[in-house]
Amino acid sequence: MLLDLLTLLFFQKEEEIMQRKVLNCHPLITSLKVRALAPFLTRFMSVTGSSSCIEKMKLLDATEDSYEGVTVDMKEPMDSETFASVLRASTSQWRQQGKKGVWIKLPIELANLVETAVKQGFRYHHAEPSYLMLVKWIPDSQDAIPANASHRVGVGAFVMNNKGEVLVVQENSGKFKGTGVWKLPTGAVDQGEDICNAAKREVKEETGIETEFVEVLAFRQSHKSFFGKSDLFFVCMLRPLSFDIQKQDSEIEAARWMPLEEYAGQPFVEKHEQFRYVARICLEKGKNGYIGFSAVPATSGFSSKKTYLYCNYNDFKH
């Protein structure tokens, strides 16, 4: 009873202040007002929703996720002082609702809000060219927000013609520049790109050769690689559909068809274990004595969209 009376008196006092136009929407006073009203913000807005000042103090729009968290996709410009007040009030409400992880996606145009969020306990999670993702774990329990993507994915392409020759290149930049080593075409898989398509794209870009994907022959995992991330590298076999080489001048010093045995017999390949293993796999594949993983399109239990499952499909497809 006493609490209800105090709450009623609180709202009556606020209405008197607004009627005298003491606040007059001044940013500093508005910010102080929101901090004072944070525990009552939701109820207060429903009572005084006609005020233009209060309309500016709406809570942040958020989308609930499947893990009892929320995601805020910031779109509209906002000054840092207003953002600080609204973020504080929003976080208070999410805490009362039992939410856990809060994700704030800030486009590069709103970079002025980063410091404000960090001061309220948010941290960097990941960044892309157009936005920064900030996160905060609200409960007084162990932070369970998953880490940023931990791996980069790369491909190497083993392309062999009907003469038993393998497509190889010499690079004019990077670690292999000036070494004289002939290597398989390689490159990074782009975001949203399938491994099988990435291998074909890299071959086309570096040598001009059109190909079709056959199978994954092997893959390698390493750690503390590019910017400290782990790395997955897939060796893929492709079948050539064209044969006239047109090398990429910006990255490739030379490209040619080389006898498979000559490629495998290079001193660099023989000296380094993983290169030697890959060469041996290629030699066995050239003799039809090695079976890799084919790309089988299939749907998952969570989406009707087909993705590729890499497996030894030939053993059970019939």
KACORLIN-V214692 format. One record per residue. N is the residue number from 1. RES is the residue in one small letter. PSI is psi in whole degrees, -180 to 180 (NA if undefined). Layout:
[[N/RES/PSI] [N/RES/PSI]]
//
This chain:
[[1/m/-47] [2/l/-41] [3/l/-42] [4/d/-40] [5/l/-43] [6/l/-40] [7/t/-41] [8/l/-45] [9/l/-37] [10/f/-49] [11/f/-38] [12/q/-41] [13/k/-41] [14/e/-40] [15/e/-38] [16/e/-42] [17/i/-45] [18/m/-38] [19/q/-36] [20/r/-3] [21/k/36] [22/v/-39] [23/l/-49] [24/n/28] [25/c/22] [26/h/131] [27/p/-43] [28/l/-46] [29/i/-39] [30/t/-42] [31/s/-44] [32/l/-39] [33/k/-44] [34/v/-38] [35/r/-39] [36/a/-32] [37/l/-1] [38/a/-45] [39/p/-21] [40/f/8] [41/l/-46] [42/t/-47] [43/r/-42] [44/f/-41] [45/m/-35] [46/s/-28] [47/v/-39] [48/t/34] [49/g/-14] [50/s/-13] [51/s/132] [52/s/-30] [53/c/-46] [54/i/-32] [55/e/-33] [56/k/-15] [57/m/23] [58/k/151] [59/l/159] [60/l/136] [61/d/131] [62/a/148] [63/t/129] [64/e/142] [65/d/-176] [66/s/1] [67/y/31] [68/e/30] [69/g/-180] [70/v/152] [71/t/129] [72/v/119] [73/d/95] [74/m/132] [75/k/-47] [76/e/144] [77/p/149] [78/m/138] [79/d/157] [80/s/-37] [81/e/-44] [82/t/-43] [83/f/-40] [84/a/-43] [85/s/-47] [86/v/-39] [87/l/-41] [88/r/-45] [89/a/-41] [90/s/-44] [91/t/-39] [92/s/-45] [93/q/-43] [94/w/-37] [95/r/-43] [96/q/-31] [97/q/-4] [98/g/20] [99/k/159] [100/k/-82] [101/g/136] [102/v/127] [103/w/126] [104/i/118] [105/k/111] [106/l/115] [107/p/159] [108/i/-26] [109/e/-19] [110/l/32] [111/a/-19] [112/n/-15] [113/l/-4] [114/v/-50] [115/e/-40] [116/t/-46] [117/a/-41] [118/v/-39] [119/k/-21] [120/q/19] [121/g/4] [122/f/154] [123/r/164] [124/y/139] [125/h/-54] [126/h/165] [127/a/145] [128/e/171] [129/p/-29] [130/s/-6] [131/y/164] [132/l/134] [133/m/124] [134/l/147] [135/v/156] [136/k/137] [137/w/118] [138/i/-47] [139/p/161] [140/d/61] [141/s/175] [142/q/132] [143/d/122] [144/a/16] [145/i/127] [146/p/149] [147/a/164] [148/n/164] [149/a/132] [150/s/-13] [151/h/147] [152/r/147] [153/v/133] [154/g/164] [155/v/150] [156/g/141] [157/a/120] [158/f/106] [159/v/117] [160/m/132] [161/n/-179] [162/n/0] [163/k/4] [164/g/23] [165/e/144] [166/v/144] [167/l/122] [168/v/160] [169/v/159] [170/q/130] [171/e/148] [172/n/16] [173/s/169] [174/g/-166] [175/k/-25] [176/f/-1] [177/k/128] [178/g/6] [179/t/-19] [180/g/6] [181/v/131] [182/w/128] [183/k/166] [184/l/149] [185/p/134] [186/t/166] [187/g/174] [188/a/147] [189/v/129] [190/d/159] [191/q/131] [192/g/7] [193/e/137] [194/d/150] [195/i/-44] [196/c/-38] [197/n/-33] [198/a/-41] [199/a/-44] [200/k/-41] [201/r/-44] [202/e/-42] [203/v/-44] [204/k/-44] [205/e/-43] [206/e/-30] [207/t/-14] [208/g/3] [209/i/130] [210/e/140] [211/t/170] [212/e/145] [213/f/138] [214/v/-60] [215/e/164] [216/v/126] [217/l/-36] [218/a/164] [219/f/155] [220/r/139] [221/q/134] [222/s/169] [223/h/161] [224/k/53] [225/s/-117] [226/f/115] [227/f/36] [228/g/1] [229/k/161] [230/s/165] [231/d/134] [232/l/129] [233/f/122] [234/f/126] [235/v/117] [236/c/140] [237/m/131] [238/l/151] [239/r/126] [240/p/139] [241/l/-11] [242/s/169] [243/f/-14] [244/d/117] [245/i/134] [246/q/95] [247/k/157] [248/q/111] [249/d/-30] [250/s/-28] [251/e/-23] [252/i/125] [253/e/-41] [254/a/156] [255/a/145] [256/r/168] [257/w/124] [258/m/139] [259/p/135] [260/l/-41] [261/e/-35] [262/e/-41] [263/y/-48] [264/a/-24] [265/g/3] [266/q/139] [267/p/-40] [268/f/-44] [269/v/-44] [270/e/-28] [271/k/-33] [272/h/126] [273/e/-51] [274/q/-39] [275/f/-38] [276/r/-41] [277/y/-45] [278/v/-42] [279/a/-40] [280/r/-39] [281/i/-43] [282/c/-39] [283/l/-44] [284/e/-39] [285/k/-37] [286/g/-25] [287/k/7] [288/n/30] [289/g/13] [290/y/135] [291/i/126] [292/g/-157] [293/f/122] [294/s/160] [295/a/114] [296/v/114] [297/p/133] [298/a/152] [299/t/158] [300/s/-178] [301/g/-3] [302/f/-6] [303/s/149] [304/s/-7] [305/k/136] [306/k/135] [307/t/173] [308/y/129] [309/l/123] [310/y/118] [311/c/170] [312/n/77] [313/y/-29] [314/n/-25] [315/d/-19] [316/f/3] [317/k/-20] [318/h/NA]]
//
